[in-house]
Amino acid sequence: MVGALFLLLLAVPVVELWIILQVAGELGLGVTLVLLVLISVAGAWLLKQQGLQTWGRLRATLSRGQMPTAEVTDGALILLGGALLMTPGFLTDAFGILLLLPPARVVVKGVSRRLLGWWAARRLGRSRRSGGPGASRSRDRPPPVIDVTEVHRSSQTRRAEDDSRDRG
């Protein structure tokens, strides 16, 4: 995993530079720089708009007393998109703008959940087939519930009985 990340950190700038040189070779250096600036300005505007929308949805979800899981995930993806937009280059700008578009975020969240589930099952060596958590339990049946109030009452009753025996 660390090796892949290191390779990615080395490869992205090289690819970005190659793409910029190709575009500059076709359109000229001035047009290429103007395009990079325009993409950054458009991305900053989209970042602000999507960030404020997500912040409003997060506040509304919290005011209803619900957990804002979708909003927090959207916020993280918007933050990642903004970071990619700050990196100069056409490739990172394209991925950054994609992460700022709600339909693309839905796709990214779905793919991420599946990849994270696959990674976790592989990393932890657990799955329904291999006898991991929930292997014998049906998906539709909830786990058993232990009533701790009954346990607490019975321990209080035993203490009261012990106290009365000690006094008598």
VENGISUL-V461105 format. One record per backbone hydrogen bond with DSSP energy under -0.5 kcal/mol. NH is the residue of the N-H (numbers start at 0). CO is the residue of the C=O. Records with the same first field share a line. If there is no record, write none. Layout:
BEGIN
NH: CO / CO
END
This chain:
BEGIN
4: 0
5: 1
6: 2
7: 3
8: 4
9: 5
10: 6
11: 7
12: 8
13: 9
14: 10
15: 11
16: 12
17: 13
18: 14
19: 15
20: 16
21: 17
22: 18
23: 19
24: 20
25: 21
26: 22
27: 22 / 23
31: 27
32: 28
33: 29
34: 30
35: 31
36: 32
37: 33
38: 34
39: 35
40: 36
41: 37
42: 38
43: 39
44: 40
45: 41
46: 42
47: 43
48: 44
49: 45
50: 46
51: 47
52: 48
53: 49
54: 50
55: 51
56: 52
57: 53
58: 54
59: 55
60: 56
61: 57
62: 58
63: 59
64: 61
65: 60
68: 66
71: 67
72: 68
73: 69
74: 70
75: 71
76: 72
77: 73
78: 74
79: 75
80: 76
81: 77
82: 78
83: 79
84: 80
85: 81
86: 82 / 83
87: 85
92: 88
93: 89
94: 90
95: 91
96: 92
97: 93
98: 94
99: 95 / 96
100: 96 / 97
101: 99
104: 100
105: 101
106: 102
107: 103
108: 104
109: 105
110: 106
111: 107
112: 108
113: 109
114: 110
115: 111
116: 112
117: 113
118: 114
119: 115
120: 116
121: 117
122: 118
123: 119
124: 120
125: 120
130: 127
131: 126
134: 131
146: 144
147: 145
150: 146
151: 147
152: 148
153: 149
154: 150
155: 151
156: 152
157: 153
158: 154
159: 155
160: 156
161: 157
162: 158
163: 159
164: 160
165: 161
166: 162
167: 163
END
